[in-house]
Amino acid sequence: MVNRSLDLDPNDAMNWVIHGKLDPAGRIDESGRQTFAKVRAAELAPESALVQFELGDYLLLREPERAKLAFQQTIALSPRHFRAYLGLAYTSSLDETADVEPYYKKAVELAPGFLDGRMALGSYYGGLVEIENAAEQYRAALSANPKFDVAEFRLGLLELYVGKPDDAEKHFRAAADLNPEGYEAYYYLGNIAHNRGELDKGQLLYEQALKYRTNYVEPTYGLGLVFQLQGKTDLALEQFEKVLKILPSYPAALKSRGAIRVERRQFADALSDFQLAISSYQQQIKLLDTRIANAAARPQSRLAAADGKRAAKEKSEIEQQLKTAQAFRSAVEQELRTIP
């Protein structure tokens, strides 16, 4: 029907806008020339805020600088176009020195119930590790839509970050109730149960996560740990093997499999696992060092500074895991020296 509309009136910009929503690539005429639908719409109606916004949306990932100009033109034509402010925030963020916060805030000021705007501003504050500011946006999203499971999930992550697993559990449970197929919520609920020593509950929650995403590495590994703590070594090993089939360099699974191999006196294989785990941890530390250095080189960027702090925290945690793997390796090497 849209093609028929274009055939009847190729100079109607709205025909091109709708065509662009259905097929961003546009049309190819008889001579082989391609016409990009939303670009053509903007040529026909440059003074239309709607058309300019659609052009910016089309160019957002293709030509962000041109997209930025289109969003600016949208706002000039329609100062209350809240979606254009969000697009302007995305495109302006390419410049690390740009202050994009006012664009996000303007979007939610103009449209307090705009969920995409609330989530985008919340993510922005989360990136800055401004936890309460991020939580405020997610709570506002829930105020606008109490059934918005994504906001509940994000609040759960924030509570975990500040070390409040009981509060996090409430949000993850609410997210799972709102979206019964939300596998990530089940995974984090499984972690909370596991950390409390509620192994049977943790097992059920990990299995629930895997019901909806069978190749989800984290609950697969968590399930293996539960089985290992329950003394179900064969089942634990099966889970660790699944993890390593998906991600062969997953260091925690290598370390856990190595521990089982030590119990079975398969020392050579265990030593290999520990060495691979050590190499993987060391590689992760190198990548984190790069992030830390990049942050130090960009002191003008608030987001870079926050990422540097997160990377430093992650590095400290991984260094502890590395020490554990190295201790395991040393113990196996010592054991091998005692074998005639």
C-alpha positions in Angstrom: 0.0 0.0 0.0 2.8 2.4 0.8 4.5 1.6 -2.5 1.2 2.3 -4.3 1.0 5.6 -2.4 4.6 6.5 -3.5 3.7 5.7 -7.1 0.6 7.9 -6.9 2.4 10.8 -5.1 6.2 10.6 -4.9 6.4 14.1 -3.7 4.5 13.5 -0.4 7.1 13.5 2.4 4.9 11.4 4.7 4.8 8.6 2.1 8.5 8.4 2.3 8.5 8.6 6.1 6.2 5.6 6.4 8.2 3.7 3.7 11.3 4.4 5.7 9.8 2.8 8.8 9.0 -0.3 6.8 12.2 -0.4 4.8 15.0 2.0 5.8 16.9 1.2 2.7 14.3 2.9 0.6 13.7 2.2 -3.0 15.7 1.5 -6.1 14.3 3.0 -9.3 14.5 1.5 -12.8 17.9 3.1 -13.4 19.3 1.4 -10.3 19.5 4.6 -8.3 18.8 4.1 -4.6 16.6 6.6 -2.8 16.9 6.5 1.0 13.4 7.0 2.2 13.8 9.3 5.2 16.5 11.3 3.5 14.1 11.9 0.6 11.4 12.9 3.0 13.7 15.6 4.6 14.5 16.9 1.1 10.7 17.3 0.4 9.7 18.7 3.8 12.7 20.3 5.5 10.5 22.5 7.7 8.7 19.5 9.3 9.7 18.7 12.8 8.4 15.2 12.4 10.4 14.6 9.2 13.5 16.1 10.7 13.2 13.8 13.8 12.7 10.7 11.6 15.8 11.7 9.6 17.9 12.0 12.8 16.6 8.7 14.0 17.6 7.1 10.7 21.1 8.6 10.8 21.7 8.0 14.5 24.0 5.0 14.0 25.0 5.8 10.5 26.1 9.4 10.5 25.8 10.7 14.1 27.0 14.2 13.3 24.3 14.6 10.6 21.8 13.1 13.0 22.7 15.7 15.6 22.0 18.5 13.2 18.6 16.9 12.4 17.7 16.7 16.1 18.7 20.3 16.6 16.6 21.3 13.6 13.7 19.3 15.1 13.9 21.2 18.3 14.2 24.5 16.5 10.9 23.7 14.7 9.2 22.1 17.8 10.8 23.1 21.1 8.9 20.6 23.1 9.9 17.6 21.0 11.2 15.5 23.9 12.3 12.6 21.8 14.6 14.9 19.9 16.3 16.0 23.1 17.0 12.3 23.9 18.5 11.9 20.4 20.6 15.0 20.9 21.9 13.6 24.1 23.0 10.4 22.4 24.7 12.1 19.5 26.3 14.8 21.7 27.8 12.1 24.0 30.4 11.3 21.2 32.2 14.4 22.5 33.4 13.5 26.0 33.7 17.1 27.0 30.0 17.8 26.1 27.6 18.3 29.0 24.8 16.0 27.9 22.9 15.8 31.2 20.7 18.9 30.4 19.4 17.1 27.3 18.3 14.0 29.2 16.8 16.2 31.9 14.9 18.3 29.4 13.4 15.2 27.8 11.9 14.0 31.2 11.0 17.5 32.1 8.9 17.9 29.0 7.5 14.3 29.3 7.6 13.0 32.9 6.0 9.8 31.8 8.4 9.1 28.9 9.9 5.8 30.0 12.7 5.8 27.5 13.8 9.2 28.8 13.7 8.0 32.4 15.7 4.9 31.7 18.2 6.8 29.6 18.8 9.4 32.3 18.9 6.6 34.9 21.6 4.8 32.9 23.5 8.0 32.5 23.6 8.5 36.3 24.4 4.8 36.7 27.4 5.3 34.5 28.5 8.1 36.8 27.9 5.9 39.8 25.4 8.4 41.1 23.3 5.7 42.6 20.5 7.8 44.2 20.1 9.9 41.1 19.8 6.8 39.0 17.3 5.2 41.4 15.2 8.4 41.3 14.7 8.0 37.6 13.8 4.3 37.8 11.3 5.0 40.6 9.8 7.8 38.4 9.5 5.3 35.6 7.6 2.9 37.9 5.4 5.8 39.1 4.5 6.3 35.4 4.0 2.6 34.8 3.9 0.3 37.9 4.2 -2.7 35.6 7.5 -1.7 34.1 9.7 -4.7 34.9 12.9 -3.2 33.5 12.9 -0.4 36.1 12.3 -2.9 38.9 15.3 -4.9 37.6 17.5 -1.8 37.4 16.6 -0.9 40.9 17.6 -4.4 42.0 21.0 -3.9 40.4 21.6 -0.6 42.2 20.7 -2.2 45.6 23.1 -5.0 44.9 25.8 -2.5 44.0 25.4 -0.7 47.4 25.4 -4.0 49.3 21.7 -4.4 50.1 20.8 -7.9 48.9 17.5 -8.0 50.8 16.2 -4.8 49.1 17.6 -6.0 45.8 15.7 -9.3 46.2 12.4 -7.4 46.5 13.0 -5.6 43.2 14.2 -8.7 41.3 11.2 -10.7 42.6 8.9 -7.9 41.4 10.6 -7.9 38.0 10.2 -11.7 37.7 6.5 -11.4 38.7 5.9 -8.7 36.1 7.9 -10.6 33.4 7.9 -14.4 34.2 10.4 -15.0 31.3 12.9 -12.5 32.7 15.8 -14.8 33.0 18.2 -12.2 34.4 16.0 -11.6 37.4 16.0 -15.3 38.2 19.8 -15.4 38.0 20.3 -12.6 40.5 17.7 -14.1 42.8 19.6 -17.4 42.5 22.8 -15.6 43.5 21.2 -14.0 46.6 19.8 -17.4 47.7 23.2 -19.0 47.0 25.1 -16.4 49.1 22.7 -17.0 52.0 23.4 -20.7 51.9 19.9 -21.5 50.6 21.3 -24.0 48.0 18.0 -25.7 47.1 16.3 -22.4 46.5 19.3 -21.2 44.5 19.3 -24.3 42.3 15.6 -23.8 41.5 16.2 -20.1 40.5 19.2 -20.9 38.4 17.2 -23.6 36.6 14.4 -21.1 36.1 16.9 -18.7 34.4 18.2 -21.5 32.2 14.7 -22.5 31.2 14.3 -19.2 29.3 17.9 -18.9 28.1 19.7 -22.2 27.8 23.1 -20.8 26.9 23.2 -18.3 29.8 26.7 -18.8 31.2 26.4 -17.2 34.7 23.5 -19.4 36.0 25.0 -22.4 34.4 28.2 -21.8 36.5 26.1 -21.0 39.6 24.2 -24.2 39.2 27.6 -26.0 39.1 28.7 -24.4 42.3 25.4 -25.4 44.0 25.9 -29.0 43.0 29.6 -28.9 44.1 28.6 -27.6 47.6 25.9 -30.3 47.7 28.5 -32.9 47.1 27.0 -33.8 43.6 30.4 -33.7 41.9 29.4 -35.4 38.6 26.5 -32.9 38.2 28.8 -30.0 39.1 31.4 -31.1 36.6 28.7 -31.4 33.9 27.7 -27.7 34.4 31.3 -26.5 34.4 31.9 -28.4 31.1 28.8 -26.6 29.7 30.2 -23.3 30.7 33.6 -24.0 29.1 32.0 -25.2 25.9 30.4 -21.8 25.5 33.3 -19.8 26.9 36.5 -21.8 27.0 38.5 -19.2 28.9 35.9 -18.6 31.7 38.4 -18.6 34.6 36.0 -19.4 37.5 34.8 -22.5 35.7 38.3 -23.6 35.0 39.3 -23.1 38.6 36.2 -25.0 39.8 36.8 -27.9 37.4 40.4 -28.0 38.5 39.3 -28.4 42.1 37.2 -31.4 41.2 40.1 -32.9 39.2 42.3 -32.5 42.3 39.8 -34.4 44.4 40.0 -37.2 41.7 43.8 -37.0 41.8 43.8 -36.0 38.1 46.7 -33.6 38.9 48.0 -33.0 35.4 44.6 -32.0 34.2 44.0 -29.9 37.3 47.3 -28.1 36.8 46.3 -27.3 33.2 43.0 -25.8 34.4 44.6 -23.7 37.0 47.2 -22.4 34.6 44.5 -21.5 32.0 42.5 -19.7 34.8 45.6 -17.8 35.8 46.2 -16.7 32.2 42.6 -15.6 31.8 42.6 -13.6 35.0 45.9 -11.9 34.0 44.4 -11.0 30.6 41.4 -9.5 32.4 43.7 -7.5 34.6 45.5 -6.1 31.5 42.2 -5.0 30.0 41.2 -3.3 33.2 44.6 -1.6 33.4 43.9 -0.2 30.0 40.5 1.1 31.1 42.1 2.7 34.2 44.8 4.3 32.1 42.3 5.6 29.6 40.3 7.2 32.4 43.4 8.9 33.8 44.1 10.3 30.3 40.6 11.8 30.1 40.2 13.8 33.3 37.7 16.1 31.6 35.2 13.2 31.2 32.9 12.4 34.1 31.9 9.1 32.6 35.6 8.1 32.0 36.5 9.0 35.6 33.6 6.8 36.9 34.6 4.0 34.6 38.1 4.2 35.9 36.8 3.8 39.5 34.7 0.8 38.5 37.6 -0.8 36.7 39.8 -0.3 39.8 37.2 -2.1 41.9 36.9 -4.9 39.4 40.7 -5.3 39.2 40.9 -5.6 43.0 38.3 -8.4 43.0 40.0 -10.3 40.1 43.4 -10.0 41.7 41.9 -11.9 44.7 40.6 -14.6 42.4 44.1 -14.7 40.7 45.8 -15.3 44.0 43.4 -18.2 44.8 44.1 -19.8 41.4 47.8 -19.4 41.9 47.6 -21.0 45.4 45.7 -23.9 43.9 48.4 -24.3 41.2 51.1 -24.2 43.8 49.4 -26.9 45.9 49.1 -29.2 42.9 52.7 -28.6 41.9 53.7 -29.5 45.5 51.6 -32.6 45.3 53.2 -33.7 42.0 56.6 -33.4 43.6 55.7 -35.9 46.2 54.5 -38.5 43.7 57.3 -41.1 43.0 
